[in-house]
Amino acid sequence: MALPRKWAARFEAFDLKNEGQTRILVEEVFKKEGNTLRSFQLVLEIERYSPIGDAERLRKQFKQASIKVIDAPDRMWQEWLTYESQYGDLASWQIAYDYVEKQRTERYKKATRAIEKEENALAEKERRKKEKEEKKEASYKRKLELREEEKKQEVEVKRQKINEAEQDNRTVIVTGFPLDMRSDEVEKTFSTIGKIKEVRLMRDKDKVVGEDKIYQNKGFGFVEFEEESSAAEAIKKMNGFELGGRILKVSISNKGSVEQRHPTRDSSSAHTVYVSQFVPTATCTEENIRSLFKNCGTVKNVRVNLDRKSKQPRGFAYIDFEDEKGVNEALKLNDTETPFGTSGHKIKVAISNPKGAPHKASVAPLIDEPITKTINQSQMMKPRGLLVPRQAAKPKSSLAPKPKLLSASPSVPAVVSGGDNQSEPQKTAPKSNADFRKFL
């Protein structure tokens, strides 16, 4: 079994007195362990106590060790001074002492520089971190200030421009913008129609989108053209235009009549009919509807209701006619089949009931012929029940019968009786359409 290198070096030096092999083994120890205290102690031991040792080489090794030892230099310095005090003279001890002090001073300065360098690096790191935080805070404060300034400017713009420019027929209001759309994108979209003077998007100051952190728009804005003809052309081409999955609504930004804001729609809806129950729903297209109602009268506009997600017809639409005659002719197509729909299925046609207008019953075409089928009282529309005032309280033993909630028929008056005698409801003769319309 091979001996460890240190033991082999001692064996070669002390027993075999082989100086060459001893040097080789010592070099291998230094290669493996480096300039440590134990490595130099092996060399010093061989030079000090072995037969091949030499005092001059020993002092050279002490000198080298005082410079190179990295793990315990103070201990090595102390061993050198102890050796010189025991085996050397005053001159050799003084030389060793001066050299040790020199190495001690250099190592102290080196350690001090290293500590200062590390402290400076930490200080620089803290300074940069603090500077970065200050810049970030200053940037945030500046953004807040800019936001406040923009809010003030927006208020001022609303006060100065909205009341003036929006009354101009050259300005259109557009709703349905995608929420992440920018002013330059709006200008690019409408610039094909005419020369644009200004684009104003209404923005939400509490929501920021995009990499450049712009305020999210509220879905509507104003486009001011150089000429009135461009605004009219924008309404004609862009109203109902799909942009980013949303349908644009374009109208003149004028606080006047509804006809000015929505020129394609009759504000009173007096000549508008509601058509529904197209099967399949895909057949509910403007082309099919115009073809179906072309013989009824002049059709001004057709509005097909589309599904928001699929953009497909939902099976109903609104038709604007030029006069009442077209409405009456269209009502005659109620409960009729269409040439493009499912066989046997009938559509429904009724007068449109706009929001806020009195309710209009969806009735069949008016024909002044008597109804041959008898209408039962249960089938007729009945007004709300009548409440009878309560009678004065009487002693418990002589309480009158409780009043009842009676429903009155259009042809049978409600009779309230507190006794046993109650009138029987009279049977009525069949009514004509004219009587039924008078009742409604």
DRENDO-1510 file (C-alpha; in Angstrom, 1 decimal, always signed):
<recs>
REC; n; res; u; v; w
REC; 1; MET; +0.0; +0.0; +0.0 .
REC; 2; ALA; +1.4; +3.4; -1.0 .
REC; 3; LEU; +2.2; +5.9; +1.8 .
REC; 4; PRO; +0.7; +9.4; +1.9 .
REC; 5; ARG; +2.9; +12.0; +0.3 .
REC; 6; LYS; +3.8; +13.7; +3.6 .
REC; 7; TRP; +4.9; +10.4; +5.2 .
REC; 8; ALA; +6.7; +9.4; +2.0 .
REC; 9; ALA; +8.6; +12.7; +2.0 .
REC; 10; ARG; +9.6; +12.2; +5.7 .
REC; 11; PHE; +10.7; +8.6; +5.0 .
REC; 12; GLU; +12.8; +9.7; +2.0 .
REC; 13; ALA; +14.4; +12.6; +4.0 .
REC; 14; PHE; +15.0; +11.0; +7.4 .
REC; 15; ASP; +15.6; +7.3; +6.6 .
REC; 16; LEU; +16.8; +7.2; +3.0 .
REC; 17; LYS; +18.4; +10.6; +2.9 .
REC; 18; ASN; +17.3; +10.9; -0.7 .
REC; 19; GLU; +17.1; +14.7; -1.3 .
REC; 20; GLY; +15.9; +14.6; -4.9 .
REC; 21; GLN; +12.9; +12.3; -4.2 .
REC; 22; THR; +12.1; +14.4; -1.1 .
REC; 23; ARG; +11.9; +17.6; -3.2 .
REC; 24; ILE; +9.6; +15.9; -5.7 .
REC; 25; LEU; +7.2; +14.7; -3.0 .
REC; 26; VAL; +7.2; +18.1; -1.3 .
REC; 27; GLU; +6.2; +19.8; -4.6 .
REC; 28; GLU; +3.3; +17.3; -5.0 .
REC; 29; VAL; +2.2; +18.3; -1.5 .
REC; 30; PHE; +2.2; +22.0; -2.4 .
REC; 31; LYS; +0.3; +21.3; -5.6 .
REC; 32; LYS; -2.4; +19.4; -3.7 .
REC; 33; GLU; -2.8; +21.6; -0.6 .
REC; 34; GLY; -1.4; +25.0; -1.8 .
REC; 35; ASN; +0.4; +27.6; +0.3 .
REC; 36; THR; -1.0; +26.5; +3.6 .
REC; 37; LEU; +0.6; +26.5; +7.1 .
REC; 38; ARG; +0.8; +22.6; +7.2 .
REC; 39; SER; +2.5; +22.5; +3.8 .
REC; 40; PHE; +5.3; +24.9; +4.9 .
REC; 41; GLN; +5.6; +23.1; +8.3 .
REC; 42; LEU; +6.5; +19.9; +6.4 .
REC; 43; VAL; +9.3; +21.8; +4.5 .
REC; 44; LEU; +10.6; +23.5; +7.7 .
REC; 45; GLU; +10.5; +20.2; +9.6 .
REC; 46; ILE; +12.7; +18.5; +6.9 .
REC; 47; GLU; +15.1; +21.4; +6.6 .
REC; 48; ARG; +15.4; +21.7; +10.4 .
REC; 49; TYR; +15.6; +18.2; +11.6 .
REC; 50; SER; +16.5; +15.8; +8.7 .
REC; 51; PRO; +20.0; +14.8; +7.7 .
REC; 52; ILE; +19.6; +16.5; +4.4 .
REC; 53; GLY; +18.5; +19.8; +6.0 .
REC; 54; ASP; +20.4; +23.1; +5.8 .
REC; 55; ALA; +20.2; +26.2; +8.0 .
REC; 56; GLU; +20.5; +28.6; +5.1 .
REC; 57; ARG; +17.7; +26.9; +3.2 .
REC; 58; LEU; +15.6; +26.9; +6.4 .
REC; 59; ARG; +15.8; +30.7; +6.7 .
REC; 60; LYS; +14.8; +31.1; +3.0 .
REC; 61; GLN; +11.8; +28.8; +3.6 .
REC; 62; PHE; +10.8; +30.9; +6.7 .
REC; 63; LYS; +11.0; +34.0; +4.5 .
REC; 64; GLN; +8.9; +32.5; +1.7 .
REC; 65; ALA; +6.4; +31.2; +4.3 .
REC; 66; SER; +6.0; +34.6; +5.9 .
REC; 67; ILE; +4.9; +35.9; +2.5 .
REC; 68; LYS; +2.9; +33.1; +1.0 .
REC; 69; VAL; +1.1; +31.5; +4.0 .
REC; 70; ILE; -2.6; +32.5; +3.6 .
REC; 71; ASP; -4.4; +30.7; +6.4 .
REC; 72; ALA; -2.3; +31.5; +9.5 .
REC; 73; PRO; +0.5; +34.1; +8.8 .
REC; 74; ASP; +0.8; +35.3; +12.4 .
REC; 75; ARG; +1.6; +31.8; +13.6 .
REC; 76; MET; +4.3; +31.4; +10.9 .
REC; 77; TRP; +5.8; +34.7; +11.8 .
REC; 78; GLN; +5.9; +33.7; +15.5 .
REC; 79; GLU; +7.7; +30.4; +14.6 .
REC; 80; TRP; +10.4; +32.2; +12.6 .
REC; 81; LEU; +11.1; +34.7; +15.4 .
REC; 82; THR; +11.2; +31.8; +18.0 .
REC; 83; TYR; +13.7; +29.9; +15.8 .
REC; 84; GLU; +16.0; +32.9; +15.5 .
REC; 85; SER; +15.8; +33.7; +19.2 .
REC; 86; GLN; +16.9; +30.1; +20.0 .
REC; 87; TYR; +19.3; +29.2; +17.3 .
REC; 88; GLY; +20.4; +32.5; +15.6 .
REC; 89; ASP; +22.1; +35.6; +16.8 .
REC; 90; LEU; +20.8; +39.2; +17.4 .
REC; 91; ALA; +21.5; +40.2; +13.8 .
REC; 92; SER; +19.5; +37.3; +12.3 .
REC; 93; TRP; +16.7; +37.9; +14.7 .
REC; 94; GLN; +16.6; +41.6; +13.8 .
REC; 95; ILE; +16.4; +40.8; +10.1 .
REC; 96; ALA; +13.6; +38.4; +10.8 .
REC; 97; TYR; +11.7; +40.9; +12.9 .
REC; 98; ASP; +12.0; +43.7; +10.3 .
REC; 99; TYR; +10.8; +41.4; +7.6 .
REC; 100; VAL; +7.9; +40.2; +9.7 .
REC; 101; GLU; +6.8; +43.7; +10.5 .
REC; 102; LYS; +7.0; +44.7; +6.9 .
REC; 103; GLN; +4.8; +41.8; +5.9 .
REC; 104; ARG; +2.4; +42.6; +8.7 .
REC; 105; THR; +2.1; +46.2; +7.6 .
REC; 106; GLU; +1.6; +45.3; +3.9 .
REC; 107; ARG; -1.0; +42.7; +4.8 .
REC; 108; TYR; -2.8; +45.2; +7.0 .
REC; 109; LYS; -2.8; +47.8; +4.2 .
REC; 110; LYS; -4.1; +45.3; +1.7 .
REC; 111; ALA; -6.9; +44.1; +4.0 .
REC; 112; THR; -7.8; +47.8; +4.7 .
REC; 113; ARG; -8.0; +48.5; +1.0 .
REC; 114; ALA; -10.1; +45.4; +0.4 .
REC; 115; ILE; -12.5; +46.5; +3.2 .
REC; 116; GLU; -12.7; +50.0; +1.9 .
REC; 117; LYS; -13.3; +48.7; -1.6 .
REC; 118; GLU; -16.1; +46.5; -0.4 .
REC; 119; GLU; -17.6; +49.3; +1.6 .
REC; 120; ASN; -17.4; +51.7; -1.3 .
REC; 121; ALA; -19.1; +49.1; -3.5 .
REC; 122; LEU; -21.9; +48.7; -1.0 .
REC; 123; ALA; -22.3; +52.5; -0.7 .
REC; 124; GLU; -22.4; +52.8; -4.5 .
REC; 125; LYS; -25.0; +50.1; -4.7 .
REC; 126; GLU; -27.1; +51.9; -2.1 .
REC; 127; ARG; -26.6; +55.2; -3.8 .
REC; 128; ARG; -27.8; +53.8; -7.1 .
REC; 129; LYS; -30.7; +52.1; -5.5 .
REC; 130; LYS; -31.7; +55.4; -3.7 .
REC; 131; GLU; -31.2; +57.4; -6.9 .
REC; 132; LYS; -33.4; +54.9; -8.9 .
REC; 133; GLU; -36.2; +55.1; -6.2 .
REC; 134; GLU; -36.0; +58.9; -6.3 .
REC; 135; LYS; -36.3; +59.0; -10.1 .
REC; 136; LYS; -39.2; +56.6; -9.9 .
REC; 137; GLU; -40.9; +58.7; -7.3 .
REC; 138; ALA; -40.2; +61.9; -9.2 .
REC; 139; SER; -41.6; +60.3; -12.4 .
REC; 140; TYR; -44.7; +59.1; -10.6 .
REC; 141; LYS; -45.3; +62.6; -9.2 .
REC; 142; ARG; -44.8; +64.1; -12.6 .
REC; 143; LYS; -47.3; +61.7; -14.1 .
REC; 144; LEU; -49.8; +62.7; -11.4 .
REC; 145; GLU; -49.2; +66.4; -12.2 .
REC; 146; LEU; -49.6; +65.7; -15.9 .
REC; 147; ARG; -52.8; +63.9; -15.2 .
REC; 148; GLU; -54.2; +66.8; -13.2 .
REC; 149; GLU; -53.1; +69.2; -16.0 .
REC; 150; GLU; -54.8; +67.0; -18.6 .
REC; 151; LYS; -58.0; +66.9; -16.5 .
REC; 152; LYS; -58.0; +70.7; -16.3 .
REC; 153; GLN; -57.4; +70.9; -20.0 .
REC; 154; GLU; -60.1; +68.4; -20.8 .
REC; 155; VAL; -62.6; +70.5; -18.7 .
REC; 156; GLU; -61.5; +73.6; -20.5 .
REC; 157; VAL; -61.9; +72.0; -23.9 .
REC; 158; LYS; -65.4; +70.8; -22.9 .
REC; 159; ARG; -66.3; +74.3; -21.9 .
REC; 160; GLN; -64.9; +76.0; -25.0 .
REC; 161; LYS; -65.4; +73.4; -27.8 .
REC; 162; ILE; -68.3; +71.1; -27.0 .
REC; 163; ASN; -70.9; +73.9; -26.8 .
REC; 164; GLU; -69.6; +75.4; -30.0 .
REC; 165; ALA; -67.9; +72.9; -32.3 .
REC; 166; GLU; -70.4; +70.1; -31.6 .
REC; 167; GLN; -73.3; +72.3; -32.8 .
REC; 168; ASP; -71.5; +72.6; -36.1 .
REC; 169; ASN; -72.8; +70.3; -38.9 .
REC; 170; ARG; -69.1; +69.5; -39.8 .
REC; 171; THR; -68.7; +67.5; -36.6 .
REC; 172; VAL; -70.0; +63.9; -36.1 .
REC; 173; ILE; -70.3; +62.0; -32.9 .
REC; 174; VAL; -69.1; +58.4; -33.2 .
REC; 175; THR; -70.0; +55.7; -30.6 .
REC; 176; GLY; -68.9; +52.0; -30.5 .
REC; 177; PHE; -65.1; +52.6; -30.7 .
REC; 178; PRO; -62.9; +49.7; -29.3 .
REC; 179; LEU; -61.7; +50.8; -25.9 .
REC; 180; ASP; -58.0; +50.6; -26.8 .
REC; 181; MET; -58.3; +52.7; -29.9 .
REC; 182; ARG; -56.1; +55.8; -30.2 .
REC; 183; SER; -56.9; +59.2; -31.7 .
REC; 184; ASP; -54.4; +58.7; -34.6 .
REC; 185; GLU; -56.1; +55.4; -35.5 .
REC; 186; VAL; -59.5; +57.2; -35.5 .
REC; 187; GLU; -58.1; +59.9; -37.8 .
REC; 188; LYS; -56.6; +57.3; -40.1 .
REC; 189; THR; -60.0; +55.4; -40.3 .
REC; 190; PHE; -62.0; +58.6; -41.2 .
REC; 191; SER; -59.4; +60.4; -43.3 .
REC; 192; THR; -60.5; +58.4; -46.4 .
REC; 193; ILE; -63.8; +60.3; -46.3 .
REC; 194; GLY; -62.6; +63.8; -46.1 .
REC; 195; LYS; -60.0; +66.2; -44.6 .
REC; 196; ILE; -60.2; +66.1; -40.8 .
REC; 197; LYS; -59.7; +69.2; -38.6 .
REC; 198; GLU; -59.7; +67.5; -35.2 .
REC; 199; VAL; -60.4; +64.2; -33.4 .
REC; 200; ARG; -61.5; +64.2; -29.8 .
REC; 201; LEU; -61.8; +60.9; -27.9 .
REC; 202; MET; -63.4; +60.9; -24.6 .
REC; 203; ARG; -61.0; +59.1; -22.1 .
REC; 204; ASP; -61.3; +57.4; -18.8 .
REC; 205; LYS; -58.7; +58.9; -16.4 .
REC; 206; ASP; -58.8; +55.9; -14.1 .
REC; 207; LYS; -57.9; +53.3; -16.7 .
REC; 208; VAL; -54.6; +53.0; -18.5 .
REC; 209; VAL; -53.9; +50.7; -21.4 .
REC; 210; GLY; -51.0; +49.9; -23.8 .
REC; 211; GLU; -47.2; +49.9; -23.4 .
REC; 212; ASP; -47.1; +53.7; -23.6 .
REC; 213; LYS; -49.6; +54.0; -20.7 .
REC; 214; ILE; -52.3; +56.0; -22.4 .
REC; 215; TYR; -55.8; +56.6; -20.9 .
REC; 216; GLN; -58.5; +54.2; -22.1 .
REC; 217; ASN; -61.2; +55.8; -24.2 .
REC; 218; LYS; -64.8; +55.6; -23.2 .
REC; 219; GLY; -66.0; +54.2; -26.5 .
REC; 220; PHE; -67.1; +57.4; -28.1 .
REC; 221; GLY; -65.7; +60.6; -29.5 .
REC; 222; PHE; -66.0; +63.5; -32.0 .
REC; 223; VAL; -64.6; +63.9; -35.5 .
REC; 224; GLU; -64.6; +67.4; -36.9 .
REC; 225; PHE; -64.2; +67.7; -40.7 .
REC; 226; GLU; -63.2; +70.7; -42.8 .
REC; 227; GLU; -66.5; +70.5; -44.8 .
REC; 228; GLU; -70.1; +69.6; -44.0 .
REC; 229; SER; -70.3; +67.3; -47.0 .
REC; 230; SER; -67.5; +65.1; -45.5 .
REC; 231; ALA; -69.6; +64.8; -42.3 .
REC; 232; ALA; -72.7; +63.7; -44.3 .
REC; 233; GLU; -70.5; +61.2; -46.2 .
REC; 234; ALA; -69.1; +59.8; -42.9 .
REC; 235; ILE; -72.7; +59.2; -41.7 .
REC; 236; LYS; -73.6; +57.5; -45.0 .
REC; 237; LYS; -70.5; +55.2; -45.1 .
REC; 238; MET; -69.4; +54.6; -41.5 .
REC; 239; ASN; -72.8; +54.3; -39.7 .
REC; 240; GLY; -73.1; +50.6; -39.0 .
REC; 241; PHE; -69.5; +49.9; -40.0 .
REC; 242; GLU; -67.8; +47.1; -38.0 .
REC; 243; LEU; -64.5; +48.1; -36.4 .
REC; 244; GLY; -62.6; +45.8; -34.0 .
REC; 245; GLY; -65.6; +43.6; -33.4 .
REC; 246; ARG; -67.9; +46.5; -32.6 .
REC; 247; ILE; -70.5; +48.4; -34.6 .
REC; 248; LEU; -70.0; +52.1; -35.1 .
REC; 249; LYS; -72.9; +54.6; -34.8 .
REC; 250; VAL; -72.2; +57.9; -36.5 .
REC; 251; SER; -74.5; +60.9; -36.4 .
REC; 252; ILE; -74.3; +64.7; -36.6 .
REC; 253; SER; -73.1; +66.1; -33.3 .
REC; 254; ASN; -75.9; +68.6; -33.1 .
REC; 255; LYS; -78.2; +68.9; -30.1 .
REC; 256; GLY; -81.1; +69.6; -32.4 .
REC; 257; SER; -83.8; +67.3; -33.5 .
REC; 258; VAL; -83.6; +63.5; -33.7 .
REC; 259; GLU; -83.9; +63.7; -37.5 .
REC; 260; GLN; -80.6; +65.6; -37.6 .
REC; 261; ARG; -78.8; +63.1; -35.3 .
REC; 262; HIS; -80.3; +60.0; -37.0 .
REC; 263; PRO; -81.3; +61.0; -40.6 .
REC; 264; THR; -82.0; +57.4; -41.6 .
REC; 265; ARG; -84.6; +56.7; -38.9 .
REC; 266; ASP; -88.1; +58.1; -38.4 .
REC; 267; SER; -88.1; +59.6; -34.9 .
REC; 268; SER; -91.8; +59.0; -34.3 .
REC; 269; SER; -91.7; +55.4; -35.6 .
REC; 270; ALA; -95.3; +56.0; -36.9 .
REC; 271; HIS; -94.4; +54.3; -40.2 .
REC; 272; THR; -92.3; +51.5; -38.8 .
REC; 273; VAL; -93.3; +47.9; -38.5 .
REC; 274; TYR; -91.7; +45.1; -36.5 .
REC; 275; VAL; -91.2; +41.8; -38.4 .
REC; 276; SER; -90.2; +38.6; -36.4 .
REC; 277; GLN; -90.1; +34.8; -36.3 .
REC; 278; PHE; -87.9; +34.2; -39.4 .
REC; 279; VAL; -87.0; +30.5; -39.6 .
REC; 280; PRO; -84.2; +29.9; -40.1 .
REC; 281; THR; -82.9; +33.2; -38.6 .
REC; 282; ALA; -80.2; +33.4; -41.2 .
REC; 283; THR; -82.9; +34.3; -43.8 .
REC; 284; CYS; -83.6; +37.5; -41.9 .
REC; 285; THR; -81.5; +39.7; -44.2 .
REC; 286; GLU; -82.1; +43.2; -45.6 .
REC; 287; GLU; -82.2; +41.8; -49.2 .
REC; 288; ASN; -84.8; +39.2; -48.3 .
REC; 289; ILE; -86.9; +41.7; -46.3 .
REC; 290; ARG; -86.9; +44.3; -49.1 .
REC; 291; SER; -87.8; +41.7; -51.6 .
REC; 292; LEU; -90.7; +40.5; -49.4 .
REC; 293; PHE; -92.2; +44.0; -48.7 .
REC; 294; LYS; -91.4; +45.7; -52.0 .
REC; 295; ASN; -95.0; +45.6; -53.1 .
REC; 296; CYS; -96.3; +47.2; -49.9 .
REC; 297; GLY; -94.8; +50.6; -50.5 .
REC; 298; THR; -91.6; +52.6; -50.5 .
REC; 299; VAL; -89.2; +51.2; -47.9 .
REC; 300; LYS; -86.9; +53.9; -46.5 .
REC; 301; ASN; -84.8; +51.8; -44.2 .
REC; 302; VAL; -84.4; +48.2; -42.9 .
REC; 303; ARG; -82.7; +47.5; -39.5 .
REC; 304; VAL; -81.8; +43.9; -39.0 .
REC; 305; ASN; -80.9; +43.0; -35.4 .
REC; 306; LEU; -77.6; +41.1; -35.2 .
REC; 307; ASP; -76.1; +39.0; -32.5 .
REC; 308; ARG; -73.2; +40.8; -30.8 .
REC; 309; LYS; -70.9; +37.9; -30.8 .
REC; 310; SER; -71.6; +35.9; -33.9 .
REC; 311; LYS; -72.8; +39.0; -36.0 .
REC; 312; GLN; -75.6; +36.8; -37.4 .
REC; 313; PRO; -79.3; +37.8; -37.7 .
REC; 314; ARG; -81.4; +37.1; -34.6 .
REC; 315; GLY; -84.6; +36.6; -36.6 .
REC; 316; PHE; -86.3; +40.0; -36.4 .
REC; 317; ALA; -86.0; +43.4; -37.9 .
REC; 318; TYR; -87.6; +46.9; -38.2 .
REC; 319; ILE; -88.9; +48.4; -41.5 .
REC; 320; ASP; -89.4; +52.1; -42.0 .
REC; 321; PHE; -92.0; +53.0; -44.7 .
REC; 322; GLU; -92.6; +56.3; -46.3 .
REC; 323; ASP; -96.3; +56.6; -45.5 .
REC; 324; GLU; -99.0; +54.9; -43.5 .
REC; 325; LYS; -100.3; +53.1; -46.6 .
REC; 326; GLY; -97.1; +51.0; -46.7 .
REC; 327; VAL; -97.6; +50.1; -43.0 .
REC; 328; ASN; -101.2; +48.9; -43.6 .
REC; 329; GLU; -100.1; +46.8; -46.7 .
REC; 330; ALA; -97.2; +45.3; -44.6 .
REC; 331; LEU; -99.6; +44.3; -41.8 .
REC; 332; LYS; -101.5; +42.2; -44.3 .
REC; 333; LEU; -98.5; +39.9; -44.5 .
REC; 334; ASN; -98.9; +38.9; -40.8 .
REC; 335; ASP; -99.1; +35.1; -40.4 .
REC; 336; THR; -98.0; +34.4; -43.9 .
REC; 337; GLU; -95.2; +32.1; -45.2 .
REC; 338; THR; -92.1; +33.5; -46.9 .
REC; 339; PRO; -90.6; +32.1; -50.1 .
REC; 340; PHE; -87.2; +31.8; -48.5 .
REC; 341; GLY; -88.1; +30.4; -45.0 .
REC; 342; THR; -89.0; +27.0; -43.7 .
REC; 343; SER; -92.1; +25.5; -45.3 .
REC; 344; GLY; -95.2; +25.9; -43.1 .
REC; 345; HIS; -93.7; +28.5; -40.8 .
REC; 346; LYS; -95.3; +32.0; -40.7 .
REC; 347; ILE; -93.8; +35.3; -39.9 .
REC; 348; LYS; -95.3; +38.0; -37.6 .
REC; 349; VAL; -95.8; +41.6; -38.6 .
REC; 350; ALA; -96.9; +44.3; -36.2 .
REC; 351; ILE; -96.7; +48.0; -35.7 .
REC; 352; SER; -93.4; +49.0; -34.0 .
REC; 353; ASN; -93.8; +50.2; -30.4 .
REC; 354; PRO; -91.0; +52.7; -29.8 .
REC; 355; LYS; -89.7; +53.3; -26.3 .
REC; 356; GLY; -91.9; +55.8; -24.5 .
REC; 357; ALA; -94.8; +55.5; -27.0 .
REC; 358; PRO; -98.3; +54.3; -26.0 .
REC; 359; HIS; -98.7; +50.5; -26.4 .
REC; 360; LYS; -100.0; +49.4; -29.8 .
REC; 361; ALA; -101.6; +46.1; -30.1 .
REC; 362; SER; -100.3; +43.7; -32.7 .
REC; 363; VAL; -103.5; +43.0; -34.6 .
REC; 364; ALA; -104.3; +41.4; -38.0 .
REC; 365; PRO; -105.3; +43.6; -41.0 .
REC; 366; LEU; -108.5; +45.5; -40.2 .
REC; 367; ILE; -111.4; +44.1; -42.2 .
REC; 368; ASP; -114.9; +45.4; -41.6 .
REC; 369; GLU; -116.6; +42.0; -41.6 .
REC; 370; PRO; -118.4; +40.5; -38.6 .
REC; 371; ILE; -116.6; +37.8; -36.7 .
REC; 372; THR; -118.4; +34.5; -37.2 .
REC; 373; LYS; -116.8; +32.8; -34.2 .
REC; 374; THR; -118.4; +33.7; -30.8 .
REC; 375; ILE; -116.0; +35.3; -28.4 .
REC; 376; ASN; -116.3; +34.0; -24.8 .
REC; 377; GLN; -116.1; +36.3; -21.9 .
REC; 378; SER; -112.9; +34.5; -20.7 .
REC; 379; GLN; -111.2; +35.3; -24.1 .
REC; 380; MET; -112.0; +39.0; -23.9 .
REC; 381; MET; -109.7; +41.5; -22.3 .
REC; 382; LYS; -110.8; +42.4; -18.8 .
REC; 383; PRO; -109.9; +45.5; -16.8 .
REC; 384; ARG; -108.6; +45.3; -13.3 .
REC; 385; GLY; -110.8; +44.2; -10.6 .
REC; 386; LEU; -112.8; +46.7; -8.6 .
REC; 387; LEU; -112.4; +47.0; -4.8 .
REC; 388; VAL; -115.6; +47.5; -2.8 .
REC; 389; PRO; -115.3; +49.9; +0.2 .
REC; 390; ARG; -115.4; +48.1; +3.5 .
REC; 391; GLN; -118.6; +48.5; +5.6 .
REC; 392; ALA; -118.5; +49.8; +9.1 .
REC; 393; ALA; -117.6; +47.3; +11.8 .
REC; 394; LYS; -120.5; +45.5; +13.5 .
REC; 395; PRO; -120.8; +43.2; +16.5 .
REC; 396; LYS; -119.2; +39.8; +15.8 .
REC; 397; SER; -122.6; +38.1; +15.9 .
REC; 398; SER; -124.0; +40.2; +13.1 .
REC; 399; LEU; -121.1; +40.6; +10.7 .
REC; 400; ALA; -122.0; +41.3; +7.0 .
REC; 401; PRO; -120.5; +39.1; +4.3 .
REC; 402; LYS; -117.0; +40.2; +3.2 .
REC; 403; PRO; -116.8; +42.3; +0.0 .
REC; 404; LYS; -115.4; +40.4; -3.0 .
REC; 405; LEU; -113.0; +41.5; -5.8 .
REC; 406; LEU; -115.2; +41.5; -8.8 .
REC; 407; SER; -114.0; +41.7; -12.4 .
REC; 408; ALA; -116.1; +43.7; -14.9 .
REC; 409; SER; -116.7; +42.6; -18.4 .
REC; 410; PRO; -116.8; +45.2; -21.2 .
REC; 411; SER; -120.4; +44.3; -21.8 .
REC; 412; VAL; -121.4; +43.1; -18.3 .
REC; 413; PRO; -121.4; +45.8; -15.5 .
REC; 414; ALA; -120.0; +44.8; -12.2 .
REC; 415; VAL; -122.7; +44.6; -9.5 .
REC; 416; VAL; -121.9; +44.8; -5.9 .
REC; 417; SER; -124.4; +43.4; -3.5 .
REC; 418; GLY; -124.2; +43.0; +0.2 .
REC; 419; GLY; -127.1; +40.6; +0.4 .
REC; 420; ASP; -128.1; +37.3; -1.2 .
REC; 421; ASN; -129.6; +38.8; -4.3 .
REC; 422; GLN; -127.0; +39.1; -7.0 .
REC; 423; SER; -127.6; +39.8; -10.7 .
REC; 424; GLU; -126.7; +37.0; -13.1 .
REC; 425; PRO; -124.2; +38.0; -15.9 .
REC; 426; GLN; -125.9; +38.5; -19.2 .
REC; 427; LYS; -124.8; +36.7; -22.3 .
REC; 428; THR; -123.7; +38.9; -25.1 .
REC; 429; ALA; -124.2; +38.6; -28.8 .
REC; 430; PRO; -121.1; +38.1; -31.1 .
REC; 431; LYS; -119.2; +41.3; -31.7 .
REC; 432; SER; -117.7; +42.6; -35.0 .
REC; 433; ASN; -114.2; +43.9; -35.6 .
REC; 434; ALA; -115.4; +47.5; -35.4 .
REC; 435; ASP; -116.9; +46.9; -31.9 .
REC; 436; PHE; -113.7; +45.2; -30.8 .
REC; 437; ARG; -111.6; +48.2; -32.0 .
REC; 438; LYS; -113.9; +50.6; -30.2 .
REC; 439; PHE; -113.4; +48.6; -27.0 .
REC; 440; LEU; -109.6; +48.7; -27.4 .
</recs>
